[in-house]
Amino acid sequence: MPMSPAFKERLFPHLPAIAAHYGTPFHVYDEAGIRETGRRLKAAFAGIPVFREYYAVKALPNPAIMALMQDMGFGFDCSSAPELMLARSLGARGEAIMFTSNNTSQADFEAAAADGGCILNLDDISLIDKVPQMPELICFRYNPGARRQGNAIIGKPEEAKYGVSHDQIVEAYRQAQARGAKRFGLHTMLASNELNYRYMVQTAAMLLDLAETIQAALGIEFEFINIGGGLGIPYLPGVEPLNIQAMGEEITALFAGFRERNGACPALLMESGRYMTGPHGVLATRAINRKDIYRTYIGVDACMSALMRPALYNAYHHIEVLGKDAAAGTEVVDVVGSLCENNDKFAIQRELPVIADGDLLVIQDSGAHGLAMGFNYNGKLRPQELLLGQDGTVRLIRRAEQVEDYFATLRFEEKILRL
């Protein structure tokens, strides 16, 4: 959906000055909006005795953004050794970090166990014997297969590479017990950018039912269930947002029923990334060229290395032209970058106000999976990141990549193996 009116009011009057000071392109994130989303998330699940969000670092792996999450009491969901390092650089340790990797290497296991450890969430039953030292607290990622449907982004569960199958799940906990695990969690992740809150309610019900089954089979008690991420945001104008309040009420009722049946209930964990930051970031870029051939192309100074979702998923990102609206006239254009790829397009046949060289375009909902998915094809360099603070400041939180960064890996000590 178009960025919130509050974010727009905070940003748009100052955007020309910000662009003049920092240069374009840049991603800019809204601290006030992120904090408000965190407040609403916690309020929705306040009726559950223990609730904690573990921010999905992959969505926006910037320490300044992660510090906001930490200040709200959130943990971190990590899936690689560098993400663990980012979380630990902020002082997070142990159960403040959940490590969910897949195709996990020995180096990953060593990183998970190092420097205060983390909650280890195993993706496959075969990994149990590969864990160098079984931690006291262990979790498994569950894949229900054909018992549930995924969605368009993440696909069908039975076709996904993730998780322990239904037929393996009880045996996985049995084997973990045999290796010394004494505390247990249960995790799943079945959908991405899901706007139907009932899907997430069904996921919570599925995990609670499964927890009861495993507890009855093995005599263990689950400390938490983690319903994963996947909470959606409405990229398209006019689409209704996820009803987080109704979702909270119905999941809270499920937990109350579990407590009545079992005398206690586990904590509820989730690992939202997109939901927390997606709507609270925009990519600001300047129009630099206009090309009229079979179509009209508006060339901007950003390219898909800064935001690849439109090229990768054919995803829609709303675009506004600063200071212009439809009243002054519109035209249908493709908004494109300079990458040597024809799918380097932020918008295809989009009706926009008439754009002139120098105009600022605001490409919205870039606060998740924007810069994080960037790359260096064609030698393109990823842009800077800025934070619009609640205190009225704008500060640089990641500099733009420089040519020296691109060539850094070509400076190395020569190693030759003679065969």
KOLGU-354644 format. One line per 5 residues: number of its first residue (from 1); their letters; for each residue x, y negated, z of C-alpha. Coordinates in steps of 0.001 Angstrom, whole numbers, padded with zeros to 6 digits. Layout:
% residues N
NUM	A	X/Y/Z; ...
% end
This chain:
% residues 419
1	MPMSP	000000/000000/000000; 001156/-003593/-000281; 003355/-004617/002635; 001479/-005743/005725; 000328/-009373/005831
6	AFKER	002396/-009866/008991; 005591/-008626/007331; 004878/-010797/004318; 004344/-013850/006516; 007615/-013192/008305
11	LFPHL	009624/-012605/005128; 008291/-014368/002043; 008745/-018019/003131; 012414/-017303/003853; 013205/-014896/001016
16	PAIAA	014722/-017507/-001352; 017082/-018644/001404; 017968/-015044/002308; 018659/-014221/-001344; 020770/-017338/-001754
21	HYGTP	022783/-016527/001375; 023360/-012799/000864; 022897/-012387/-002876; 020697/-009723/-004473; 019869/-006900/-004481
26	FHVYD	019261/-005873/-000867; 016966/-003803/001286; 015525/-005773/004199; 013772/-004125/007155; 011244/-005592/009587
31	EAGIR	012051/-004994/013258; 008650/-006197/014488; 006790/-003818/012163; 008932/-000834/013135; 008378/-001500/016830
36	ETGRR	004625/-001886/016365; 004425/001446/014533; 006375/003086/017358; 004004/001601/019937; 000944/002908/018070
41	LKAAF	002495/006356/017690; 003185/006654/021410; -000265/005335/022281; -001940/007935/020041; -000385/010820/021984
46	AGIPV	-000343/009294/025461; -002849/011911/026661; -000353/014756/026211; 001805/015218/029333; 005079/015106/027399
51	FREYY	005340/013587/023927; 008487/012533/022105; 009239/011353/018614; 012563/012456/017117; 013265/009946/014363
56	AVKAL	014235/011673/011104; 017649/010153/010472; 017583/011177/006803; 014885/008580/006110; 017063/005568/006947
61	PNPAI	020465/006507/008392; 021529/003120/009697; 022744/002683/013305; 020933/-000646/013684; 017599/000997/012823
66	MALMQ	018404/004054/014935; 019124/001759/017893; 015556/000437/017655; 014273/004025/017834; 016453/004781/020813
71	DMGFG	015215/001643/022570; 011645/002951/022152; 012644/006210/023860; 012848/008296/020703; 015340/011051/019982
76	FDCSS	016921/011877/016630; 016180/014620/014111; 019409/015472/012294; 020135/017881/009477; 023869/017474/008853
81	APELM	027114/016915/010725; 027381/013239/009673; 023835/012612/010932; 024853/014197/014251; 027836/011853/014338
86	LARSL	025568/008858/013711; 023245/009859/016566; 026151/010475/018934; 027721/007131/018009; 024691/005579/019732
91	GARGE	025190/007690/022858; 022587/010361/022093; 023523/013746/023501; 021997/017134/024233; 018210/017236/024125
96	AIMFT	017990/013736/022652; 019018/015332/019333; 017283/018065/017368; 019438/019708/014703; 017445/021344/011918
101	SNNTS	019694/022485/009113; 019245/025132/006445; 021802/027344/004742; 023810/026521/007848; 027597/026835/007709
106	QADFE	029984/027665/010530; 031187/024053/010399; 027575/022941/010982; 027247/025233/013997; 030480/023862/015429
111	AAAAD	029275/020297/014930; 025962/021139/016622; 027715/022572/019694; 030303/019788/019976; 030187/016568/021970
116	GGCIL	027285/017317/024280; 025409/019655/021971; 021821/019319/020796; 018620/021308/020455; 019523/023940/017853
121	NLDDI	016640/024716/015507; 017459/027821/013451; 016100/028166/009938; 016486/031927/009476; 016618/035129/011502
126	SLIDK	019970/035993/009893; 021547/032969/011572; 021101/034363/015092; 024240/036488/014858; 026149/033644/013195
131	VPQMP	025713/031197/016074; 029133/031245/017784; 027619/030773/021239; 023862/031118/021688; 022670/028049/023593
136	ELICF	020323/028370/026559; 017616/026441/024635; 016816/027690/021138; 014148/026866/018584; 013110/028439/015285
141	RYNPG	011571/026828/012235; 008450/028778/011280; 007263/029265/007692; 003695/030618/007596; 003860/031543/003908
146	ARRQG	000481/031951/002212; -001317/031367/005540; -001021/027618/004888; -000902/025313/001902; 001793/022696/001541
151	NAIIG	001346/019601/-000587; 002609/018200/-003876; 005934/016928/-002553; 007113/019816/-000389; 005402/022622/-002333
156	KPEEA	003855/025921/-001257; 005300/027356/001984; 005833/030788/000390; 007999/029145/-002296; 010006/027001/000128
161	KYGVS	013532/027926/001137; 012854/026870/004725; 012014/028771/007855; 011454/032159/009449; 008621/034199/007958
166	HDQIV	005528/035199/009897; 006588/038835/010016; 010011/037898/011420; 009123/035287/014000; 008541/037464/017079
171	EAYRQ	011666/039486/016329; 013664/036270/015964; 012854/035230/019528; 013498/038769/020771; 016972/038730/019235
176	AQARG	017697/035257/020583; 016723/036466/024052; 019082/039396/023681; 021906/036963/022894; 021223/034947/026048
181	AKRFG	018633/032306/025161; 016388/031467/028115; 014468/028385/026991; 012403/028146/023817; 010846/025772/021327
186	LHTML	008837/026316/018139; 009013/024128/015022; 007511/023841/011561; 007519/021373/008669; 004931/022049/005995
191	ASNEL	004013/018804/004268; 005535/015520/003162; 003800/012149/002945; 000519/013679/004106; -002328/011178/004539
196	NYRYM	-004971/013673/005679; -004556/013669/009460; -006539/016914/009739; -003684/018754/008039; -001413/017753/010922
201	VQTAA	-004077/018766/013446; -004245/022186/011784; -000462/022439/012014; -000553/021748/015756; -003317/024348/016193
206	MLLDL	-001301/026886/014187; 001805/026415/016361; -000142/026562/019624; -001809/029804/018527; 001542/031232/017474
211	AETIQ	003117/030191/020769; 000452/032160/022645; 001083/035199/020442; 004840/035117/021006; 004464/034426/024719
216	AALGI	002174/037454/025077; 004557/039674/023114; 007781/038676/024867; 006772/037127/028170; 008476/033833/027374
221	EFEFI	007172/030299/027808; 007583/027562/025222; 008889/024230/026448; 007820/022433/023284; 006263/022729/019877
226	NIGGG	007463/020436/017110; 004932/019808/014345; 007640/018253/012161; 007375/015118/010106; 005385/014497/006973
231	LGIPY	003103/011734/008240; 002265/009765/005137; 002083/006131/004158; -000189/004780/001398; 002109/003571/-001368
236	LPGVE	-000796/002761/-003688; -003002/-000295/-003110; -006459/000552/-001806; -005495/003929/-000309; -006547/004442/003301
241	PLNIQ	-003704/004864/005792; -003266/007927/007975; -005695/007834/010911; -003121/008231/013671; -005665/007572/016433
246	AMGEE	-007988/010391/015323; -005006/012670/014836; -003860/011943/018378; -007284/012524/019878; -007784/015900/018183
251	ITALF	-004277/017189/018921; -004600/016056/022531; -007793/018117/022794; -005930/021169/021443; -003255/020756/024099
256	AGFRE	-005906/020424/026808; -007449/023701/025656; -004052/025407/025688; -003455/024175/029236; -006840/025482/030378
261	RNGAC	-006068/028937/028956; -002470/029160/030090; -002132/026932/033143; 000414/024674/031436; 001161/023321/027990
266	PALLM	004345/022645/026072; 005619/019205/025171; 004658/017861/021749; 007527/016786/019525; 007417/015357/016040
271	ESGRY	010039/013993/013668; 008560/011166/011664; 010869/009239/009361; 008893/007725/006503; 005984/006876/008807
276	MTGPH	008258/004929/011146; 010191/002835/008644; 008801/003287/005126; 006299/000392/005074; 008710/-001862/006945
281	GVLAT	011339/-002212/004241; 011472/-003793/000798; 014037/-003930/-001975; 014571/-007518/-003106; 015978/-007822/-006609
286	RAINR	016291/-010597/-009161; 015113/-010565/-012787; 018136/-011039/-015055; 016995/-010024/-018542; 013902/-009724/-020671
291	KDIYR	013728/-007399/-023672; 010834/-007343/-026139; 010881/-004338/-028472; 008195/-001638/-028610; 007519/-002512/-024986
296	TYIGV	008490/-005439/-022811; 011246/-004613/-020342; 012106/-006735/-017337; 015696/-006016/-016335; 016615/-006544/-012681
301	DACMS	019923/-006510/-010815; 019077/-003315/-008896; 018851/000145/-010395; 017680/003595/-009320; 020854/004086/-007278
306	ALMRP	019138/001761/-004780; 015694/003422/-004942; 015343/006655/-006864; 011853/007746/-005766; 010145/006390/-008921
311	ALYNA	012568/008336/-011128; 012676/011467/-008977; 008981/011804/-008083; 007305/009395/-010506; 006427/007602/-007274
316	YHHIE	004559/004312/-007214; 006121/001372/-005361; 004101/-001825/-005294; 005872/-004866/-006744; 005219/-008538/-006125
321	VLGKD	006862/-011464/-007852; 007677/-014098/-005279; 005637/-017253/-005760; 003570/-015876/-008653; 000196/-014202/-008859
326	AAAGT	-002214/-013009/-011514; -003994/-016355/-011694; -001158/-017820/-013751; -001314/-014972/-016263; -000119/-011387/-016418
331	EVVDV	001569/-009000/-018836; 002252/-005273/-018950; 005938/-004442/-018546; 008448/-001803/-017500; 010710/-002968/-014667
336	VGSLC	014125/-001415/-015255; 017673/-001265/-013981; 020951/-001061/-015876; 021742/002626/-015375; 022460/004637/-018507
341	ENNDK	019344/006758/-017916; 015934/006112/-019470; 014153/007012/-016231; 015906/004134/-014438; 012568/002383/-013991
346	FAIQR	010904/000917/-010924; 007585/000500/-012730; 006208/001773/-016017; 003547/-000168/-017933; 002693/-002155/-014812
351	ELPVI	000566/-005290/-015018; 002511/-008053/-013283; 002629/-011840/-013335; 004717/-013198/-016184; 008345/-012862/-015047
356	ADGDL	011196/-015172/-015988; 014926/-014725/-015451; 015792/-015690/-011891; 012474/-014611/-010360; 012662/-012554/-007173
361	LVIQD	010842/-009212/-007272; 009865/-007494/-004039; 009714/-003711/-004455; 007803/-002474/-001438; 007822/000527/000900
366	SGAHG	011553/001082/000500; 012161/001528/004232; 012490/005307/003929; 014303/007396/001319; 015513/004242/-000389
371	LAMGF	019194/003565/000150; 019454/006962/001871; 018937/008730/-001476; 021353/006477/-003335; 024151/007707/-005566
376	NYNGK	027030/006456/-007713; 026296/007715/-011216; 027681/005321/-013846; 029835/003866/-011090; 026844/001991/-009734
381	LRPQE	027259/000717/-006186; 024606/000854/-003499; 023295/-002474/-002182; 023457/-004098/001230; 020924/-003670/004030
386	LLLGQ	019536/-006485/006172; 017430/-006548/009338; 014767/-009191/009875; 014828/-009477/013660; 012030/-010298/016034
391	DGTVR	014145/-013256/017161; 013917/-014951/013759; 017371/-013952/012589; 018399/-011991/009518; 021580/-009983/009902
396	LIRRA	023645/-007744/007711; 023473/-004134/008935; 025283/-002504/006007; 027483/-004257/003481; 027124/-003530/-000190
401	EQVED	029406/-000882/-001607; 032512/-002239/-003297; 034574/-000950/-006184; 037252/000056/-003676; 034740/002417/-002037
406	YFATL	034027/004075/-005373; 037720/004766/-005953; 038516/005741/-002334; 038272/009493/-002922; 040748/009247/-005795
411	RFEEK	043467/008219/-003357; 044748/011439/-001787; 047804/013485/-001036; 048523/015695/-003999; 047892/019406/-003482
416	ILRL	048816/021955/-006111; 048275/025700/-006041; 050655/027439/-008425; 049259/030742/-009724
% end
